[in-house]
């Protein structure tokens, strides 16, 4: 489990950073693109998308920071027993958050996010690669099952 925690940490960090790239690019685009006489960011629905992406990214990043601190303070043995469930659940959160942010950024970019190259190039590429973060290190379904089994271990001893 020790090695898996570190592997999952890497996927969590990458997913969080990639989601941040989606948010940054979509926000910059929304500040420039004009529709119906306004910039995209002036439309309430676009601001809601940007706000929700930011909320999910920041909350996931806070979980990553906590996990990072715990990994630096615990022994390898403690990490194996105490962080398996958390690392699994945070990985699920991070990959679902990345998928959400990639989808919402693609919505903001519109057709530009479906063309290789151009303004939406990063979002297009990241949207295609979302599953590459979700499957390695344990798929989302496997991670949730692992977390539940880890959480139940001490309870079953009672």
C-alpha positions in Angstrom: 0.0 0.0 0.0 2.9 2.4 0.7 3.9 2.6 -3.0 0.3 2.9 -4.1 -0.2 5.9 -1.8 2.7 7.7 -3.5 1.5 6.7 -6.9 -1.9 8.0 -6.2 -0.5 11.2 -4.8 1.1 11.8 -8.2 -2.1 11.2 -10.0 -3.9 13.6 -7.6 -1.3 16.3 -8.1 -1.4 16.0 -11.8 -5.2 15.9 -12.0 -5.4 19.0 -9.8 -2.8 20.9 -11.9 -4.4 19.9 -15.2 -7.8 21.0 -13.9 -6.2 24.4 -13.0 -5.0 24.7 -16.6 -8.5 24.1 -17.8 -9.8 26.8 -15.5 -7.1 29.3 -16.4 -7.5 28.8 -20.1 -11.3 28.9 -20.0 -11.2 32.1 -17.8 -8.8 33.9 -20.1 -10.9 32.9 -23.1 -14.1 34.0 -21.4 -12.5 37.4 -20.7 -11.7 37.9 -24.4 -14.6 36.2 -26.3 -17.6 38.4 -27.0 -21.2 37.2 -27.5 -24.4 39.2 -27.7 -22.4 42.4 -27.1 -20.7 41.2 -23.8 -17.7 39.2 -22.9 -18.5 35.6 -22.0 -17.5 36.2 -18.4 -20.3 38.8 -18.1 -22.9 36.0 -18.6 -24.0 34.6 -15.2 -23.9 31.0 -16.4 -20.3 31.3 -17.4 -19.4 32.9 -14.0 -21.2 30.0 -12.3 -19.1 27.5 -14.3 -15.9 29.3 -13.5 -16.8 29.5 -9.8 -17.7 25.9 -9.5 -14.5 24.8 -11.2 -12.5 27.0 -8.8 -14.4 25.6 -5.8 -13.7 22.0 -6.8 -10.1 22.6 -7.6 -9.4 24.5 -4.4 -11.1 21.9 -2.2 -9.3 19.0 -3.9 -6.0 20.9 -3.6 -6.6 21.3 0.2 -7.1 17.5 0.5 -3.8 17.0 -1.5 -2.0 19.4 0.9 -3.3 17.5 3.9 -2.3 14.2 2.4 1.1 15.6 1.6 1.6 16.8 5.2 0.5 13.4 6.5 2.9 11.5 4.2 5.8 13.6 5.5 4.9 13.1 9.2 4.0 9.4 9.2 6.3 6.4 9.1 5.9 4.0 6.1 4.0 1.6 8.3 1.6 4.3 9.4 1.1 5.4 5.9 0.2 1.9 4.8 -2.5 1.5 7.4 -3.8 5.1 7.8 -3.6 6.6 4.3 -4.9 3.9 2.0 -8.5 4.9 2.3 -7.8 8.6 2.1 -5.5 8.3 -0.8 -8.0 6.2 -2.7 -10.9 8.6 -2.0 -8.9 11.7 -2.8 -7.8 10.1 -6.1 -11.4 9.6 -7.0 -12.2 13.2 -6.1 -9.3 14.5 -8.1 -10.0 12.6 -11.3 -13.8 13.4 -11.1 -12.9 17.0 -10.5 -10.5 17.0 -13.5 -13.1 15.5 -15.7 -15.7 18.1 -14.6 -13.3 21.0 -15.2 -12.2 19.7 -18.6 -15.9 19.3 -19.6 -16.9 22.8 -18.4 -13.8 24.4 -20.0 -14.8 22.7 -23.3 -18.3 24.1 -22.9 -16.9 27.6 -22.4 -14.6 27.3 -25.4 -17.4 25.8 -27.5 -16.3 24.5 -30.9 -12.7 25.8 -30.3 -12.2 23.0 -27.8 -12.9 20.3 -30.4 -10.2 21.3 -32.8 -6.6 20.3 -32.5 -4.6 23.5 -32.4 -5.8 27.0 -31.9 -7.2 28.7 -28.9 -8.7 25.6 -27.3 -5.8 23.3 -27.9 -4.9 22.6 -24.3 -8.5 22.0 -23.2 -9.0 19.7 -26.2 -6.0 17.6 -25.3 -6.7 17.5 -21.6 -10.3 16.6 -22.2 -9.1 13.6 -24.3 -6.6 12.6 -21.6 -8.9 12.7 -18.6 -9.4 8.9 -18.5 -5.6 8.5 -18.5 -5.6 9.9 -15.0 -8.7 8.0 -13.8 -7.7 4.5 -14.7 -4.0 4.0 -13.7 -3.4 3.6 -10.0 -6.8 2.0 -9.6 -10.0 2.9 -11.4 -12.6 5.0 -9.5 -14.8 2.0 -8.7 -11.9 0.0 -7.4 -10.7 3.0 -5.3 -14.1 3.5 -3.7 -14.3 -0.2 -2.9 -10.8 -0.2 -1.4 -11.6 2.8 0.7 -14.8 1.2 2.1 -12.9 -2.0 2.9 -10.1 0.0 4.7 -12.7 2.0 6.7 -14.5 -1.2 7.7 -11.4 -3.0 9.0 -11.3 -1.3 12.5 -15.0 -1.3 12.8 -15.2 -5.1 12.3 -12.8 -5.5 15.2 -15.2 -3.9 17.7 
